Amino acid sequence: MNAQPKPALSPTELDAFWMPFTANRQFKANPRLLARADGMRYWTVDGREVLDAVAGLWCVNAGHGRREITEAVTQQLNTMEFAPTFQMGHPIAFELANRLAAIAPPGMDRVFFTNSGSESVDTALKIAIAYHRARGAGQRTRLIGREKGYHGVGFGGMSVGGMVNNRKIFGSSMVPGVDHLPHTLDLGHNAFSRGLPHWGAHFANELERLIALHDASTIAAVIVEPISGSAGVILPPVGYLKRLREICDKNDILLIFDEVITGFGRTGKPFAAQSFDVTADLMTTAKGLTNGAVPMGAVFAQRKIYDALMQGPENAIELFHGYTYSAHPVACAAALATLDIYEREGLLTRAATLAPKWEDAVHSLRGTKHVIDVRNYGLIAAVELDSRAGKPGARAFDVFLKCFERGVMVRQTGDVIALSPPLIIEEKQIARIVETLTEVIRDTD
Ligand SMILES: Cc1ncc(COP(=O)(O)O)c(C=O)c1O
């Protein structure tokens, strides 16, 4: 299908939109405008085809332009465009929660709906604190995140997050009582590991040090991404997540997995918790939940957490938290249609089938000029480049731009190129991504 070219925007037409996580001035001087998408591809406003190697922004797991989602959304809009979920309900919200519980890790069968990953994270942190209070441990309010973690941009998520640029200018506005585990990235020991690195499980023991410092009785929860995405794909060393789980169990601390990018098939199982055989107490999701078609997030909770909060007089609200658009009917319709596609096409496990080919393909970049590491798991990969002296991120940004010019959309963070294609990807498209990346890196100073 050919895209109909759209008129380009004039410089003044680009002014008003203050773009998120974007170098606005650089972008507006040289805009990269997408107009249409289908399957594995985008088309730019001038009709150029671009292969999507990042599922939009880690969300379009079933590929673009899925007709079933469009139809479900259209039908829902025609039937009931909005219904409140405060003291009211509508059937497909309950249907969706049940469908999600059925694919969730063991026991995670209570679902709270949000509109984004950031909202899911702040919701999970609040549930953790409320849970302890409901059990008579109201002094457990401290939260533990991890260096290089990304948990969105709300004040809670920013505070437990560990990416310096997201934090440094908001220093004194952070949620108090937060500490951080060390990150687990260590190229000295683990560069070019295939799949999970074997060195580094001991980093989890740092949680014991933080417990010794603050006392377990003050700590509500530990939040980590099973695989960090935004900081440049950091994989958990073998045994690391299990060890975190053990330490949390021993100290009555809740473990939260932020699965906003790893959820919905990215690792080869519905959730990374299942790939790594470690179950959390709370799990945050968004992105792939609706294939990116309508904003929606969901927090999964172990039933014991929900039950602990179902206290007090029956007519009292148990948790003073929620969003006008929690379980928005249009988002629910999109999510149900998305789950149908995932199940019908086996997409929640397809990454596991493709992973060996993916791994071989991305590791072929080893030995290419500038490449200092390649990391992979499921249908995720990162290619780390050495930084230009005094200009961190500049080389990878150039690579990102040139890949786009040559028809492949990748994602750059620091000097890392991250890849997370739609789960419908075919082998020839994997080859195309890796060939383009190899050529571009070779051609970049
Ligand atoms: C692990 C993780 N948590 C939370 C978020 C925030 O999600 P959103 O941008 O939908 O608020 C992201 C976004 O990339 C993420 O990767």
The ligand as a Gaussian input file, in Angstrom:
#p B3LYP/6-31G(d) Opt

LIG

0 1
 C        9.459000       0.454000      32.768000
 C        8.623000       1.665000      32.484000
 N        7.812000       2.136000      33.435000
 C        7.020000       3.197000      33.228000
 C        7.039000       3.854000      32.018000
 C        6.165000       5.049000      31.818000
 O        5.146000       4.785000      30.945000
 P        4.326000       6.000000      30.283000
 O        5.256000       6.713000      29.365000
 O        3.182000       5.289000      29.597000
 O        3.850000       6.857000      31.401000
 C        7.853000       3.390000      30.988000
 C        7.885000       4.053000      29.679000
 O        8.681000       3.785000      28.824000
 C        8.694000       2.278000      31.238000
 O        9.540000       1.809000      30.297000

